Amino acid sequence: FELRWVPGHKGLRGNELADVEAKKAAEGKQGGTLAIPEELKRLVGNRSLSALRQKEKEKITKDWEESFSKSPRYKKLKEQD
């Protein structure tokens, strides 16, 4: 799997096709004939991008709360709360 940035609207070959496929994806439609790589399927599973973002945000918040609760400042701030 390779991801590259390319400048948009520069007359690059395939840019129009990429625009069409991006629009299909944004509308939730299956686009193109390219299959999702098996490795990516295993990593993501059946979860949507939104669900993955939410889960990651929850993990980051939990990690931060655990880390902060061990901080010397936590007790002082908790007393003022």
Order of alpha helices (4+ residues) and beta strands (2+ residues): alpha-alpha-alpha-alpha
